[in-house]
Amino acid sequence: SDGSKSSNNGLVLVMGSEGKGLSPEVVNILDEVVSIPSYPFPDREVDASEERRIEEATESLNVAMAAGILISEIKRRLS
């Protein structure tokens, strides 16, 4: 590929590593960057220790689990 952005309506998921995410070079060629929120319970407040546990759990999602979450959300939005 020449690095130019495609004009078709296809979708490609580029998954980053735990904690580090994607390199700046990869991010620069993407149309959109999304992340999985650290706060699964936005309707209630959490204390600092619970917030850290949630962040650690989110950081430790393996790529297969993260891909499953994103694919499920994409499917939901396209339905």
TORBAKOL-943909 format. One record per atom (N, C-alpha, C, CB): x, y, z; chain; residue in one letter; atom name; residue number from 1. Coordinates in pm, 1 decimal, decimal comma, always signed. Glycine has a CB too. Example, Ala and Ser with C-alpha at 12.3 -4.5 7.8 and 13.67 -1.06 7.14 Angstrom:
PT         c1         c2         c3   ch   aa   at     i
PT    +1319,0     -569,0     +780,0    A    a    N     1
PT    +1230,0     -450,0     +780,0    A    a   CA     1
PT    +1320,0     -330,0     +780,0    A    a    C     1
PT    +1130,8     -447,3     +904,6    A    a   CB     1
PT    +1285,0     -225,0     +708,0    A    s    N     2
PT    +1367,0     -106,0     +714,0    A    s   CA     2
PT    +1290,0       +3,0     +787,0    A    s    C     2
PT    +1408,4      -59,8     +572,5    A    s   CB     2
//
This chain:
PT         c1         c2         c3   ch   aa   at     i
PT      +83,1     -118,4       +0,0    A    s    N     1
PT       +0,0       +0,0       +0,0    A    s   CA     1
PT      +87,6     +124,9       +0,0    A    s    C     1
PT      -94,6       -0,3     +120,9    A    s   CB     1
PT      +34,9     +230,7      -59,9    A    d    N     2
PT     +111,1     +355,3      -67,1    A    d   CA     2
PT      +87,9     +444,7      +53,9    A    d    C     2
PT      +75,3     +430,5     -193,2    A    d   CB     2
PT       +8,5     +398,2     +151,0    A    g    N     3
PT      -16,7     +475,5     +272,4    A    g   CA     3
PT     -133,8     +570,7     +261,5    A    g    C     3
PT     +104,6     +552,5     +308,4    A    g   CB     3
PT     -193,5     +584,2     +142,2    A    s    N     4
PT     -308,0     +672,9     +128,7    A    s   CA     4
PT     -432,6     +607,1     +186,3    A    s    C     4
PT     -330,1     +710,6      -18,4    A    s   CB     4
PT     -526,2     +688,6     +228,4    A    k    N     5
PT     -648,1     +636,0     +288,5    A    k   CA     5
PT     -742,7     +589,7     +178,8    A    k    C     5
PT     -716,0     +742,2     +378,1    A    k   CB     5
PT     -807,0     +478,3     +202,0    A    s    N     6
PT     -898,7     +419,3     +106,0    A    s   CA     6
PT    -1027,9     +499,4      +99,6    A    s    C     6
PT     -927,8     +273,6     +142,2    A    s   CB     6
PT    -1091,3     +500,1      -16,5    A    s    N     7
PT    -1218,2     +569,9      -31,2    A    s   CA     7
PT    -1336,5     +473,8      -18,9    A    s    C     7
PT    -1223,1     +642,4     -165,3    A    s   CB     7
PT    -1308,3     +343,0       +5,1    A    n    N     8
PT    -1420,4     +249,5      +19,8    A    n   CA     8
PT    -1476,9     +258,2     +160,3    A    n    C     8
PT    -1376,2     +104,8      -11,2    A    n   CB     8
PT    -1582,0     +183,1     +185,0    A    n    N     9
PT    -1647,7     +187,2     +315,6    A    n   CA     9
PT    -1605,4      +72,0     +405,5    A    n    C     9
PT    -1797,7     +185,1     +298,1    A    n   CB     9
PT    -1492,6      +11,1     +379,8    A    g    N    10
PT    -1444,1      -99,9     +460,8    A    g   CA    10
PT    -1404,6      -55,0     +600,0    A    g    C    10
PT    -1326,7     -166,5     +393,4    A    g   CB    10
PT    -1382,0     -152,8     +683,5    A    l    N    11
PT    -1344,3     -125,6     +821,6    A    l   CA    11
PT    -1228,0     -216,2     +858,4    A    l    C    11
PT    -1464,4     -146,7     +918,4    A    l   CB    11
PT    -1127,9     -158,8     +919,9    A    v    N    12
PT    -1013,3     -234,5     +968,4    A    v   CA    12
PT     -993,2     -198,0    +1114,7    A    v    C    12
PT     -884,1     -205,1     +883,5    A    v   CB    12
PT     -982,1     -298,4    +1200,5    A    l    N    13
PT     -949,3     -274,0    +1340,7    A    l   CA    13
PT     -799,8     -294,1    +1357,2    A    l    C    13
PT    -1030,2     -368,3    +1436,4    A    l   CB    13
PT     -733,2     -195,2    +1411,7    A    v    N    14
PT     -590,6     -203,8    +1442,5    A    v   CA    14
PT     -582,2     -204,0    +1594,5    A    v    C    14
PT     -506,6      -83,7    +1377,6    A    v   CB    14
PT     -531,8     -312,1    +1649,1    A    m    N    15
PT     -530,4     -328,2    +1793,9    A    m   CA    15
PT     -391,7     -299,4    +1849,6    A    m    C    15
PT     -575,1     -469,6    +1832,8    A    m   CB    15
PT     -386,7     -219,1    +1955,1    A    g    N    16
PT     -260,2     -186,8    +2019,3    A    g   CA    16
PT     -227,6     -281,9    +2132,4    A    g    C    16
PT     -262,8      -45,9    +2070,9    A    g   CB    16
PT     -107,6     -271,4    +2182,8    A    s    N    17
PT      -64,4     -356,9    +2292,8    A    s   CA    17
PT     -118,7     -304,7    +2425,6    A    s    C    17
PT      +89,2     -365,5    +2297,4    A    s   CB    17
PT     -120,6     -392,8    +2525,5    A    e    N    18
PT     -166,1     -352,9    +2658,0    A    e   CA    18
PT      -79,8     -238,4    +2712,0    A    e    C    18
PT     -162,7     -473,1    +2754,4    A    e   CB    18
PT     -145,6     -137,5    +2763,8    A    g    N    19
PT      -72,8      -28,4    +2827,7    A    g   CA    19
PT      -11,7      +71,1    +2731,1    A    g    C    19
PT      +33,9      -83,9    +2912,8    A    g   CB    19
PT      +58,2      +25,1    +2628,5    A    k    N    20
PT     +129,3     +115,6    +2537,5    A    k   CA    20
PT      +44,5     +162,2    +2420,7    A    k    C    20
PT     +252,3      +48,5    +2485,0    A    k   CB    20
PT      -53,6      +84,6    +2380,5    A    g    N    21
PT     -139,5     +124,0    +2269,7    A    g   CA    21
PT      -69,2     +114,6    +2136,0    A    g    C    21
PT     -189,4     +263,7    +2290,4    A    g   CB    21
PT      -94,2     +212,6    +2049,9    A    l    N    22
PT      -39,7     +215,2    +1914,1    A    l   CA    22
PT      +73,7     +316,1    +1903,1    A    l    C    22
PT     -149,7     +248,2    +1812,5    A    l   CB    22
PT     +164,2     +290,6    +1811,9    A    s    N    23
PT     +273,7     +385,9    +1789,2    A    s   CA    23
PT     +218,5     +510,9    +1720,9    A    s    C    23
PT     +387,2     +321,6    +1702,9    A    s   CB    23
PT     +283,4     +624,8    +1738,1    A    p    N    24
PT     +239,6     +748,1    +1671,7    A    p   CA    24
PT     +233,7     +733,7    +1519,5    A    p    C    24
PT     +332,9     +862,6    +1708,5    A    p   CB    24
PT     +324,1     +655,1    +1462,4    A    e    N    25
PT     +324,1     +636,0    +1316,9    A    e   CA    25
PT     +196,0     +566,7    +1270,5    A    e    C    25
PT     +446,9     +554,0    +1273,7    A    e   CB    25
PT     +149,9     +470,4    +1346,9    A    v    N    26
PT      +25,6     +400,7    +1312,0    A    v   CA    26
PT      -93,6     +493,2    +1333,0    A    v    C    26
PT       +9,1     +271,6    +1396,2    A    v   CB    26
PT      -97,9     +562,0    +1445,8    A    v    N    27
PT     -208,8     +652,5    +1476,2    A    v   CA    27
PT     -224,6     +757,1    +1366,0    A    v    C    27
PT     -186,6     +721,4    +1612,3    A    v   CB    27
PT     -114,2     +805,3    +1311,2    A    n    N    28
PT     -119,0     +910,2    +1208,7    A    n   CA    28
PT     -186,8     +867,3    +1079,7    A    n    C    28
PT      +19,3     +956,0    +1177,7    A    n   CB    28
PT     -193,9     +736,8    +1050,9    A    i    N    29
PT     -256,8     +694,0     +925,6    A    i   CA    29
PT     -401,2     +646,4     +944,6    A    i    C    29
PT     -174,9     +583,1     +862,7    A    i   CB    29
PT     -450,5     +650,8    +1067,3    A    l    N    30
PT     -586,7     +604,6    +1095,4    A    l   CA    30
PT     -688,3     +716,1    +1078,3    A    l    C    30
PT     -595,5     +548,4    +1236,5    A    l   CB    30
PT     -809,5     +678,8    +1037,7    A    d    N    31
PT     -919,7     +775,0    +1026,9    A    d   CA    31
PT     -976,9     +809,0    +1164,1    A    d    C    31
PT    -1030,5     +719,5     +936,5    A    d   CB    31
PT     -975,8     +710,8    +1253,9    A    e    N    32
PT    -1034,9     +730,0    +1386,3    A    e   CA    32
PT     -964,5     +639,1    +1486,3    A    e    C    32
PT    -1188,0     +701,3    +1384,0    A    e   CB    32
PT     -950,4     +686,5    +1608,5    A    v    N    33
PT     -891,4     +607,4    +1716,3    A    v   CA    33
PT     -994,1     +600,9    +1828,6    A    v    C    33
PT     -754,7     +669,2    +1766,5    A    v   CB    33
PT    -1019,9     +479,8    +1878,4    A    v    N    34
PT    -1112,4     +461,9    +1989,8    A    v   CA    34
PT    -1042,8     +383,8    +2099,6    A    v    C    34
PT    -1241,8     +389,5    +1944,3    A    v   CB    34
PT    -1096,9     +391,9    +2218,7    A    s    N    35
PT    -1045,3     +312,7    +2329,9    A    s   CA    35
PT    -1162,7     +262,2    +2410,8    A    s    C    35
PT     -947,9     +395,4    +2418,6    A    s   CB    35
PT    -1139,4     +159,1    +2488,2    A    i    N    36
PT    -1243,2     +103,2    +2573,7    A    i   CA    36
PT    -1240,8     +182,0    +2704,1    A    i    C    36
PT    -1221,7      -51,3    +2598,7    A    i   CB    36
PT    -1353,7     +240,6    +2744,1    A    p    N    37
PT    -1355,5     +323,7    +2865,4    A    p   CA    37
PT    -1313,9     +246,0    +2989,9    A    p    C    37
PT    -1494,2     +382,2    +2886,3    A    p   CB    37
PT    -1248,9     +314,9    +3081,9    A    s    N    38
PT    -1206,6     +254,6    +3208,1    A    s   CA    38
PT    -1318,9     +248,0    +3309,4    A    s    C    38
PT    -1091,2     +331,5    +3266,2    A    s   CB    38
PT    -1425,9     +320,2    +3287,1    A    y    N    39
PT    -1532,6     +329,6    +3385,3    A    y   CA    39
PT    -1657,2     +257,9    +3336,3    A    y    C    39
PT    -1564,1     +475,4    +3416,3    A    y   CB    39
PT    -1675,7     +131,7    +3377,6    A    p    N    40
PT    -1792,3      +57,8    +3330,7    A    p   CA    40
PT    -1922,8      +97,9    +3398,7    A    p    C    40
PT    -1769,6      -87,7    +3350,9    A    p   CB    40
PT    -1915,6     +180,8    +3503,9    A    f    N    41
PT    -2034,8     +219,4    +3577,0    A    f   CA    41
PT    -2046,2     +371,9    +3583,0    A    f    C    41
PT    -2032,8     +159,5    +3718,5    A    f   CB    41
PT    -2077,5     +437,3    +3469,1    A    p    N    42
PT    -2079,3     +584,0    +3467,9    A    p   CA    42
PT    -2192,2     +644,3    +3550,9    A    p    C    42
PT    -2090,6     +633,2    +3326,5    A    p   CB    42
PT    -2288,8     +562,5    +3593,2    A    d    N    43
PT    -2402,2     +614,6    +3668,4    A    d   CA    43
PT    -2377,5     +621,7    +3818,9    A    d    C    43
PT    -2522,5     +530,0    +3642,0    A    d   CB    43
PT    -2256,9     +584,5    +3862,4    A    r    N    44
PT    -2227,3     +594,2    +4005,4    A    r   CA    44
PT    -2083,1     +639,2    +4025,7    A    r    C    44
PT    -2252,1     +458,8    +4075,9    A    r   CB    44
PT    -2058,8     +699,7    +4140,0    A    e    N    45
PT    -1924,2     +747,2    +4170,4    A    e   CA    45
PT    -1839,9     +634,8    +4228,3    A    e    C    45
PT    -1929,2     +865,4    +4267,8    A    e   CB    45
PT    -1708,9     +642,2    +4201,8    A    v    N    46
PT    -1616,3     +543,8    +4257,1    A    v   CA    46
PT    -1507,5     +616,8    +4334,0    A    v    C    46
PT    -1554,9     +454,8    +4145,2    A    v   CB    46
PT    -1455,6     +552,1    +4440,1    A    d    N    47
PT    -1346,9     +613,4    +4515,2    A    d   CA    47
PT    -1214,9     +587,4    +4442,5    A    d    C    47
PT    -1342,0     +558,4    +4660,8    A    d   CB    47
PT    -1107,9     +648,7    +4490,2    A    a    N    48
PT     -977,9     +642,3    +4422,2    A    a   CA    48
PT     -925,0     +500,0    +4411,1    A    a    C    48
PT     -876,6     +728,1    +4495,5    A    a   CB    48
PT     -941,9     +418,8    +4515,2    A    s    N    49
PT     -890,1     +281,7    +4509,3    A    s   CA    49
PT     -968,6     +198,0    +4408,2    A    s    C    49
PT     -896,2     +216,0    +4648,6    A    s   CB    49
PT    -1099,8     +216,0    +4403,5    A    e    N    50
PT    -1180,7     +142,3    +4305,4    A    e   CA    50
PT    -1148,9     +190,1    +4163,6    A    e    C    50
PT    -1332,1     +159,5    +4335,2    A    e   CB    50
PT    -1127,5     +319,6    +4148,1    A    e    N    51
PT    -1091,1     +375,2    +4017,4    A    e   CA    51
PT     -961,8     +311,3    +3966,6    A    e    C    51
PT    -1075,2     +529,0    +4026,1    A    e   CB    51
PT     -863,2     +297,0    +4053,8    A    r    N    52
PT     -735,8     +236,0    +4014,2    A    r   CA    52
PT     -753,5      +89,4    +3976,1    A    r    C    52
PT     -633,6     +248,3    +4127,4    A    r   CB    52
PT     -835,9      +16,0    +4052,7    A    r    N    53
PT     -861,9     -125,5    +4019,2    A    r   CA    53
PT     -929,0     -137,3    +3882,8    A    r    C    53
PT     -950,6     -191,9    +4127,5    A    r   CB    53
PT    -1021,9      -46,8    +3852,9    A    i    N    54
PT    -1088,9      -47,9    +3722,0    A    i   CA    54
PT     -988,5      -18,6    +3611,4    A    i    C    54
PT    -1204,4      +55,3    +3718,3    A    i   CB    54
PT     -901,3      +81,2    +3632,8    A    e    N    55
PT     -799,4     +114,5    +3532,8    A    e   CA    55
PT     -705,2       -3,3    +3509,4    A    e    C    55
PT     -719,2     +238,0    +3576,9    A    e   CB    55
PT     -663,4      -70,6    +3615,6    A    e    N    56
PT     -574,2     -185,7    +3602,1    A    e   CA    56
PT     -642,7     -298,3    +3525,8    A    e    C    56
PT     -528,9     -235,2    +3740,1    A    e   CB    56
PT     -770,0     -321,3    +3553,3    A    a    N    57
PT     -843,8     -426,9    +3482,9    A    a   CA    57
PT     -856,1     -393,5    +3334,8    A    a    C    57
PT     -983,8     -446,5    +3544,9    A    a   CB    57
PT     -880,6     -267,2    +3303,1    A    t    N    58
PT     -892,5     -225,9    +3163,3    A    t   CA    58
PT     -758,9     -239,7    +3092,7    A    t    C    58
PT     -943,3      -81,4    +3153,2    A    t   CB    58
PT     -649,6     -199,2    +3157,7    A    e    N    59
PT     -517,0     -209,5    +3097,6    A    e   CA    59
PT     -478,6     -354,0    +3071,2    A    e    C    59
PT     -413,5     -144,3    +3187,1    A    e   CB    59
PT     -533,0     -446,3    +3151,0    A    s    N    60
PT     -492,5     -585,1    +3136,2    A    s   CA    60
PT     -581,3     -664,7    +3040,2    A    s    C    60
PT     -492,4     -651,2    +3270,3    A    s   CB    60
PT     -674,9     -598,3    +2972,2    A    l    N    61
PT     -753,7     -669,8    +2871,2    A    l   CA    61
PT     -658,5     -721,4    +2764,3    A    l    C    61
PT     -864,1     -577,3    +2808,3    A    l   CB    61
PT     -669,8     -849,8    +2732,8    A    n    N    62
PT     -585,3     -897,8    +2624,8    A    n   CA    62
PT     -647,5     -857,6    +2492,2    A    n    C    62
PT     -565,9    -1051,2    +2632,9    A    n   CB    62
PT     -572,3     -869,2    +2385,7    A    v    N    63
PT     -617,5     -819,0    +2256,3    A    v   CA    63
PT     -741,3     -893,9    +2207,6    A    v    C    63
PT     -505,6     -830,4    +2153,2    A    v   CB    63
PT     -753,2    -1022,1    +2237,6    A    a    N    64
PT     -871,3    -1098,1    +2195,8    A    a   CA    64
PT     -996,7    -1046,5    +2266,6    A    a    C    64
PT     -851,7    -1248,4    +2224,7    A    a   CB    64
PT     -986,0    -1019,3    +2395,4    A    m    N    65
PT    -1099,5     -967,2    +2470,4    A    m   CA    65
PT    -1136,9     -827,7    +2419,6    A    m    C    65
PT    -1067,4     -963,1    +2621,4    A    m   CB    65
PT    -1039,0     -743,0    +2398,4    A    a    N    66
PT    -1065,2     -607,6    +2348,1    A    a   CA    66
PT    -1129,0     -612,9    +2209,5    A    a    C    66
PT     -934,8     -525,4    +2343,2    A    a   CB    66
PT    -1080,3     -701,3    +2123,6    A    a    N    67
PT    -1137,1     -715,1    +1989,1    A    a   CA    67
PT    -1282,3     -760,3    +1997,9    A    a    C    67
PT    -1054,8     -815,3    +1904,7    A    a   CB    67
PT    -1310,6     -854,1    +2086,0    A    g    N    68
PT    -1448,1     -900,5    +2103,2    A    g   CA    68
PT    -1541,9     -789,5    +2146,5    A    g    C    68
PT    -1452,8    -1012,2    +2203,7    A    g   CB    68
PT    -1497,1     -706,4    +2239,3    A    i    N    69
PT    -1577,6     -593,2    +2285,7    A    i   CA    69
PT    -1604,1     -497,0    +2170,7    A    i    C    69
PT    -1507,4     -519,9    +2401,9    A    i   CB    69
PT    -1500,2     -463,1    +2095,8    A    l    N    70
PT    -1515,9     -368,3    +1984,8    A    l   CA    70
PT    -1601,6     -424,7    +1872,5    A    l    C    70
PT    -1379,8     -329,1    +1929,9    A    l   CB    70
PT    -1582,9     -550,1    +1837,6    A    i    N    71
PT    -1663,0     -612,4    +1731,3    A    i   CA    71
PT    -1810,7     -617,1    +1772,9    A    i    C    71
PT    -1610,5     -756,1    +1699,8    A    i   CB    71
PT    -1837,6     -649,5    +1898,6    A    s    N    72
PT    -1975,1     -651,2    +1947,0    A    s   CA    72
PT    -2038,0     -512,5    +1936,8    A    s    C    72
PT    -1980,2     -701,2    +2091,8    A    s   CB    72
PT    -1964,7     -410,0    +1972,4    A    e    N    73
PT    -2017,9     -272,5    +1965,7    A    e   CA    73
PT    -2039,8     -230,2    +1821,1    A    e    C    73
PT    -1922,0     -173,3    +2035,6    A    e   CB    73
PT    -1946,9     -264,5    +1732,9    A    i    N    74
PT    -1964,2     -231,5    +1590,1    A    i   CA    74
PT    -2088,1     -300,4    +1535,3    A    i    C    74
PT    -1839,0     -273,1    +1507,9    A    i   CB    74
PT    -2103,2     -428,4    +1566,2    A    k    N    75
PT    -2220,3     -503,0    +1520,2    A    k   CA    75
PT    -2349,3     -440,3    +1573,3    A    k    C    75
PT    -2210,8     -650,1    +1564,2    A    k   CB    75
PT    -2349,4     -401,3    +1700,3    A    r    N    76
PT    -2468,1     -337,9    +1759,9    A    r   CA    76
PT    -2504,2     -208,9    +1687,5    A    r    C    76
PT    -2444,4     -308,9    +1908,8    A    r   CB    76
PT    -2401,9     -128,6    +1657,2    A    r    N    77
PT    -2428,6       -0,2    +1591,3    A    r   CA    77
PT    -2470,6      -15,8    +1446,0    A    r    C    77
PT    -2306,3      +87,5    +1598,6    A    r   CB    77
PT    -2426,9     -121,1    +1379,6    A    l    N    78
PT    -2463,4     -141,9    +1240,6    A    l   CA    78
PT    -2597,5     -213,6    +1223,6    A    l    C    78
PT    -2355,6     -219,9    +1171,9    A    l   CB    78
PT    -2650,5     -266,8    +1332,7    A    s    N    79
PT    -2778,6     -340,8    +1325,3    A    s   CA    79
PT    -2896,7     -247,0    +1318,4    A    s    C    79
PT    -2794,6     -433,5    +1445,7    A    s   CB    79
//
